[in-house]
Amino acid sequence: MKIKKVLNNNAVIAINDKREEVVITGLGLAFQKKSGDNLDQNKIERIFRMESKEISRKFRDLIHEIPIEYVEATDEIITCAKDNLNVSLNENIHITLTDHISFAIERIRNHINITNPMVWEIKRFYMDEYTVGMKAIDIIEERLGVRLPQDEAASIAMHIVNAELNEEMPRVMNMIKIIQDSLNIIKYHFGIELEEDSLHYQRLVTHLKFFAQRIITYHDKHAVQAKDHLFDIIHKQYPEAYKCAAKIEKYAREKYNFVLSQSEMTYLIVHIERVVQA
């Protein structure tokens, strides 16, 4: 491959065999190189190709400002997330997560400790992503020689969730609040603590994740109120679960102007009934 533009001694823009623009990194890859020169294949460590031209531009700008080791460590974390979660991630995570890790390391070196107030919720609702976050802390320590505090596992997990859902951080934080508020409504309505290790609880949380995502995505847009005959049966069969679901529906309507359909209410009632009977 030929160099199109040298970014720094360790990174270049090049054109691959498919005539696509890529960013290539490697220690000393571009030392004393210029546009038009061939790349030393033995020095190539990472190849980045972004679908979006805007993200590609931001990524090139980031490489100018942040040590290449940070970019490569982040890429390893992203690969770890994809492999362990079996998901595709929005490519913007290469920018947002690298930037986050850079600032986190800077804070540690300046003895500035910032805690993440959402650690408990993130660990409960996004345990798989949190586990990847813990692995990320190990990767950062191994590659960059800095041990980040455990709170950072939750912050990294949130970047992964953002990239999974193609959502921005404030929207994901709102989703977590909706999940927590809904669980609290259930707990206070029945006056019980939910068994968080139970399969029914995990299924409820999974349902609430999609429920919260719909609220954030479609708030102010009312669902089509099609008649659901199963709802007529279920809400009579489980009257207390129905009353609880009605409280959650009221919460969503009053706080987010989101009206649940009868079909959504039916699923919610069933999940509530199962979790309180577990």
One Martini backbone bead per residue (centre of mass of N, CA, C, O) as a GRO file, in nm:
protein
  278
    1MET     BB    1   0.098   0.035   0.018
    2LYS     BB    2   0.025   0.374  -0.014
    3ILE     BB    3   0.088   0.689   0.078
    4LYS     BB    4  -0.109   0.979   0.131
    5LYS     BB    5  -0.064   1.048   0.454
    6VAL     BB    6   0.106   1.192   0.715
    7LEU     BB    7   0.047   1.213   1.063
    8ASN     BB    8   0.290   1.045   1.185
    9ASN     BB    9   0.529   0.820   1.279
   10ASN     BB   10   0.259   0.606   1.345
   11ALA     BB   11   0.076   0.741   1.103
   12VAL     BB   12  -0.150   0.680   0.821
   13ILE     BB   13  -0.270   0.745   0.504
   14ALA     BB   14  -0.430   0.505   0.290
   15ILE     BB   15  -0.456   0.280   0.006
   16ASN     BB   16  -0.616   0.016  -0.076
   17ASP     BB   17  -0.705  -0.243  -0.294
   18LYS     BB   18  -1.014  -0.101  -0.293
   19ARG     BB   19  -0.975   0.217  -0.281
   20GLU     BB   20  -0.953   0.271   0.028
   21GLU     BB   21  -0.957   0.461   0.307
   22VAL     BB   22  -0.692   0.440   0.553
   23VAL     BB   23  -0.575   0.373   0.881
   24ILE     BB   24  -0.230   0.339   0.982
   25THR     BB   25  -0.049   0.156   1.233
   26GLY     BB   26   0.289   0.197   1.378
   27LEU     BB   27   0.597   0.171   1.485
   28GLY     BB   28   0.761   0.383   1.272
   29LEU     BB   29   0.605   0.372   0.996
   30ALA     BB   30   0.661   0.707   0.909
   31PHE     BB   31   0.957   0.729   0.919
   32GLN     BB   32   1.075   0.914   0.665
   33LYS     BB   33   0.802   0.964   0.523
   34LYS     BB   34   0.591   0.996   0.226
   35SER     BB   35   0.405   1.071  -0.015
   36GLY     BB   36   0.402   0.761  -0.214
   37ASP     BB   37   0.506   0.567  -0.032
   38ASN     BB   38   0.584   0.269   0.085
   39LEU     BB   39   0.494   0.023   0.298
   40ASP     BB   40   0.589  -0.151   0.580
   41GLN     BB   41   0.444  -0.445   0.655
   42ASN     BB   42   0.600  -0.511   0.932
   43LYS     BB   43   0.477  -0.230   1.079
   44ILE     BB   44   0.195  -0.324   1.085
   45GLU     BB   45  -0.076  -0.320   1.336
   46ARG     BB   46  -0.313  -0.124   1.222
   47ILE     BB   47  -0.646  -0.116   1.062
   48PHE     BB   48  -0.856   0.162   0.962
   49ARG     BB   49  -1.211   0.157   0.864
   50MET     BB   50  -1.443   0.403   0.771
   51GLU     BB   51  -1.755   0.471   0.653
   52SER     BB   52  -1.739   0.750   0.768
   53LYS     BB   53  -1.608   1.053   0.688
   54GLU     BB   54  -1.645   1.203   0.956
   55ILE     BB   55  -1.514   0.989   1.139
   56SER     BB   56  -1.247   0.977   0.990
   57ARG     BB   57  -1.167   1.269   1.049
   58LYS     BB   58  -1.178   1.251   1.361
   59PHE     BB   59  -0.970   1.025   1.384
   60ARG     BB   60  -0.732   1.181   1.267
   61ASP     BB   61  -0.737   1.405   1.478
   62LEU     BB   62  -0.689   1.222   1.724
   63ILE     BB   63  -0.404   1.115   1.643
   64HIS     BB   64  -0.267   1.395   1.679
   65GLU     BB   65  -0.338   1.407   2.011
   66ILE     BB   66  -0.295   1.092   2.058
   67PRO     BB   67  -0.150   0.828   2.147
   68ILE     BB   68  -0.126   0.534   1.973
   69GLU     BB   69  -0.157   0.341   2.217
   70TYR     BB   70  -0.450   0.423   2.280
   71VAL     BB   71  -0.579   0.333   2.015
   72GLU     BB   72  -0.489   0.032   2.034
   73ALA     BB   73  -0.621  -0.034   2.304
   74THR     BB   74  -0.909   0.033   2.215
   75ASP     BB   75  -0.923  -0.174   1.986
   76GLU     BB   76  -0.896  -0.418   2.174
   77ILE     BB   77  -1.156  -0.361   2.333
   78ILE     BB   78  -1.352  -0.371   2.095
   79THR     BB   79  -1.286  -0.661   2.015
   80CYS     BB   80  -1.368  -0.783   2.286
   81ALA     BB   81  -1.664  -0.695   2.272
   82LYS     BB   82  -1.745  -0.838   2.009
   83ASP     BB   83  -1.662  -1.128   2.098
   84ASN     BB   84  -1.828  -1.143   2.378
   85LEU     BB   85  -2.117  -1.014   2.261
   86ASN     BB   86  -2.191  -1.042   1.961
   87VAL     BB   87  -2.148  -0.745   1.824
   88SER     BB   88  -2.217  -0.443   1.686
   89LEU     BB   89  -2.042  -0.127   1.641
   90ASN     BB   90  -2.017   0.187   1.647
   91GLU     BB   91  -1.743   0.355   1.511
   92ASN     BB   92  -1.738   0.601   1.716
   93ILE     BB   93  -1.592   0.450   1.954
   94HIS     BB   94  -1.300   0.515   1.868
   95ILE     BB   95  -1.332   0.806   1.977
   96THR     BB   96  -1.481   0.813   2.255
   97LEU     BB   97  -1.304   0.598   2.406
   98THR     BB   98  -1.027   0.717   2.363
   99ASP     BB   99  -1.089   0.986   2.496
  100HIS     BB  100  -1.169   0.875   2.771
  101ILE     BB  101  -0.905   0.726   2.841
  102SER     BB  102  -0.721   0.971   2.826
  103PHE     BB  103  -0.863   1.130   3.060
  104ALA     BB  104  -0.841   0.912   3.278
  105ILE     BB  105  -0.530   0.906   3.286
  106GLU     BB  106  -0.490   1.204   3.347
  107ARG     BB  107  -0.635   1.200   3.621
  108ILE     BB  108  -0.454   0.996   3.762
  109ARG     BB  109  -0.185   1.162   3.726
  110ASN     BB  110  -0.344   1.413   3.888
  111HIS     BB  111  -0.516   1.300   4.131
  112ILE     BB  112  -0.812   1.255   4.000
  113ASN     BB  113  -1.129   1.165   4.147
  114ILE     BB  114  -1.398   1.009   3.963
  115THR     BB  115  -1.712   0.908   4.012
  116ASN     BB  116  -1.968   0.665   3.937
  117PRO     BB  117  -2.312   0.679   4.010
  118MET     BB  118  -2.389   0.413   3.801
  119VAL     BB  119  -2.258   0.140   3.873
  120TRP     BB  120  -2.485  -0.037   3.988
  121GLU     BB  121  -2.676  -0.026   3.741
  122ILE     BB  122  -2.481  -0.124   3.524
  123LYS     BB  123  -2.414  -0.397   3.657
  124ARG     BB  124  -2.712  -0.501   3.651
  125PHE     BB  125  -2.809  -0.429   3.337
  126TYR     BB  126  -2.482  -0.458   3.215
  127MET     BB  127  -2.290  -0.710   3.279
  128ASP     BB  128  -2.138  -0.780   3.016
  129GLU     BB  129  -2.018  -0.497   2.973
  130TYR     BB  130  -1.879  -0.481   3.247
  131THR     BB  131  -1.686  -0.717   3.202
  132VAL     BB  132  -1.540  -0.577   2.971
  133GLY     BB  133  -1.449  -0.336   3.142
  134MET     BB  134  -1.260  -0.506   3.321
  135LYS     BB  135  -1.081  -0.600   3.086
  136ALA     BB  136  -0.996  -0.313   3.002
  137ILE     BB  137  -0.828  -0.248   3.251
  138ASP     BB  138  -0.617  -0.467   3.187
  139ILE     BB  139  -0.532  -0.364   2.908
  140ILE     BB  140  -0.436  -0.084   3.000
  141GLU     BB  141  -0.220  -0.182   3.196
  142GLU     BB  142  -0.056  -0.354   2.991
  143ARG     BB  143  -0.018  -0.120   2.761
  144LEU     BB  144   0.002   0.166   2.963
  145GLY     BB  145   0.062   0.140   3.288
  146VAL     BB  146  -0.248   0.183   3.395
  147ARG     BB  147  -0.466   0.181   3.678
  148LEU     BB  148  -0.789   0.181   3.683
  149PRO     BB  149  -1.064   0.226   3.827
  150GLN     BB  150  -1.357   0.046   3.864
  151ASP     BB  151  -1.553   0.266   3.758
  152GLU     BB  152  -1.447   0.248   3.458
  153ALA     BB  153  -1.601  -0.004   3.375
  154ALA     BB  154  -1.874   0.145   3.356
  155SER     BB  155  -1.795   0.362   3.151
  156ILE     BB  156  -1.713   0.166   2.928
  157ALA     BB  157  -1.982   0.018   2.912
  158MET     BB  158  -2.144   0.267   2.811
  159HIS     BB  159  -1.998   0.293   2.542
  160ILE     BB  160  -2.090   0.018   2.441
  161VAL     BB  161  -2.393   0.064   2.457
  162ASN     BB  162  -2.403   0.302   2.268
  163ALA     BB  163  -2.288   0.136   2.021
  164GLU     BB  164  -2.516  -0.072   2.014
  165LEU     BB  165  -2.769   0.155   2.007
  166ASN     BB  166  -2.702   0.433   1.881
  167GLU     BB  167  -2.643   0.618   2.134
  168GLU     BB  168  -2.637   0.863   2.357
  169MET     BB  169  -2.546   0.907   2.674
  170PRO     BB  170  -2.800   1.057   2.792
  171ARG     BB  171  -3.004   0.844   2.685
  172VAL     BB  172  -2.891   0.601   2.840
  173MET     BB  173  -2.928   0.723   3.122
  174ASN     BB  174  -3.235   0.741   3.093
  175MET     BB  175  -3.283   0.439   3.060
  176ILE     BB  176  -3.179   0.355   3.337
  177LYS     BB  177  -3.390   0.519   3.494
  178ILE     BB  178  -3.638   0.370   3.389
  179ILE     BB  179  -3.566   0.095   3.496
  180GLN     BB  180  -3.540   0.173   3.795
  181ASP     BB  181  -3.822   0.296   3.832
  182SER     BB  182  -3.980   0.040   3.754
  183LEU     BB  183  -3.867  -0.142   3.979
  184ASN     BB  184  -3.964   0.037   4.213
  185ILE     BB  185  -4.263   0.014   4.158
  186ILE     BB  186  -4.276  -0.289   4.207
  187LYS     BB  187  -4.160  -0.301   4.495
  188TYR     BB  188  -4.368  -0.098   4.629
  189HIS     BB  189  -4.632  -0.234   4.550
  190PHE     BB  190  -4.544  -0.525   4.695
  191GLY     BB  191  -4.324  -0.509   4.923
  192ILE     BB  192  -4.046  -0.608   4.775
  193GLU     BB  193  -3.774  -0.806   4.693
  194LEU     BB  194  -3.593  -0.884   4.428
  195GLU     BB  195  -3.470  -1.164   4.251
  196GLU     BB  196  -3.177  -1.110   4.074
  197ASP     BB  197  -3.100  -1.428   4.003
  198SER     BB  198  -3.339  -1.467   3.842
  199LEU     BB  199  -3.481  -1.533   3.541
  200HIS     BB  200  -3.725  -1.338   3.562
  201TYR     BB  201  -3.560  -1.086   3.617
  202GLN     BB  202  -3.391  -1.087   3.357
  203ARG     BB  203  -3.638  -1.067   3.171
  204LEU     BB  204  -3.743  -0.802   3.279
  205VAL     BB  205  -3.495  -0.629   3.217
  206THR     BB  206  -3.496  -0.680   2.915
  207HIS     BB  207  -3.773  -0.555   2.869
  208LEU     BB  208  -3.701  -0.270   2.993
  209LYS     BB  209  -3.490  -0.193   2.788
  210PHE     BB  210  -3.687  -0.178   2.545
  211PHE     BB  211  -3.886   0.009   2.678
  212ALA     BB  212  -3.686   0.248   2.719
  213GLN     BB  213  -3.606   0.279   2.422
  214ARG     BB  214  -3.889   0.353   2.322
  215ILE     BB  215  -3.930   0.604   2.489
  216ILE     BB  216  -3.681   0.764   2.383
  217THR     BB  217  -3.761   0.736   2.075
  218TYR     BB  218  -4.112   0.774   2.111
  219HIS     BB  219  -4.163   1.021   2.240
  220ASP     BB  220  -4.464   1.187   2.169
  221LYS     BB  221  -4.563   0.898   2.054
  222HIS     BB  222  -4.845   0.736   2.003
  223ALA     BB  223  -4.984   0.450   2.024
  224VAL     BB  224  -5.159   0.220   1.869
  225GLN     BB  225  -5.492   0.128   1.985
  226ALA     BB  226  -5.510  -0.181   1.967
  227LYS     BB  227  -5.682  -0.457   2.005
  228ASP     BB  228  -5.627  -0.688   2.289
  229HIS     BB  229  -5.747  -0.990   2.388
  230LEU     BB  230  -5.527  -1.079   2.593
  231PHE     BB  231  -5.556  -0.842   2.786
  232ASP     BB  232  -5.841  -0.914   2.896
  233ILE     BB  233  -5.732  -1.170   3.037
  234ILE     BB  234  -5.473  -1.088   3.196
  235HIS     BB  235  -5.584  -0.846   3.377
  236LYS     BB  236  -5.783  -1.049   3.527
  237GLN     BB  237  -5.579  -1.273   3.620
  238TYR     BB  238  -5.367  -1.013   3.709
  239PRO     BB  239  -5.452  -0.756   3.901
  240GLU     BB  240  -5.185  -0.659   4.045
  241ALA     BB  241  -5.004  -0.645   3.796
  242TYR     BB  242  -5.184  -0.440   3.656
  243LYS     BB  243  -5.162  -0.209   3.861
  244CYS     BB  244  -4.857  -0.184   3.829
  245ALA     BB  245  -4.849  -0.133   3.522
  246ALA     BB  246  -5.021   0.127   3.541
  247LYS     BB  247  -4.802   0.290   3.690
  248ILE     BB  248  -4.593   0.274   3.463
  249GLU     BB  249  -4.771   0.403   3.248
  250LYS     BB  250  -4.805   0.672   3.398
  251TYR     BB  251  -4.508   0.745   3.409
  252ALA     BB  252  -4.460   0.749   3.099
  253ARG     BB  253  -4.683   0.960   3.035
  254GLU     BB  254  -4.601   1.199   3.235
  255LYS     BB  255  -4.280   1.210   3.172
  256TYR     BB  256  -4.284   1.114   2.831
  257ASN     BB  257  -4.542   1.091   2.660
  258PHE     BB  258  -4.602   0.768   2.685
  259VAL     BB  259  -4.809   0.523   2.527
  260LEU     BB  260  -4.927   0.224   2.588
  261SER     BB  261  -5.009  -0.057   2.466
  262GLN     BB  262  -5.182  -0.341   2.514
  263SER     BB  263  -4.951  -0.527   2.436
  264GLU     BB  264  -4.740  -0.405   2.631
  265MET     BB  265  -4.905  -0.454   2.888
  266THR     BB  266  -4.915  -0.758   2.873
  267TYR     BB  267  -4.612  -0.816   2.899
  268LEU     BB  268  -4.572  -0.665   3.166
  269ILE     BB  269  -4.763  -0.829   3.341
  270VAL     BB  270  -4.624  -1.103   3.306
  271HIS     BB  271  -4.345  -1.023   3.418
  272ILE     BB  272  -4.444  -0.934   3.695
  273GLU     BB  273  -4.579  -1.194   3.787
  274ARG     BB  274  -4.324  -1.374   3.769
  275VAL     BB  275  -4.132  -1.212   3.963
  276VAL     BB  276  -4.324  -1.219   4.225
  277GLN     BB  277  -4.340  -1.553   4.213
  278ALA     BB  278  -4.026  -1.644   4.245
   0.00000   0.00000   0.00000
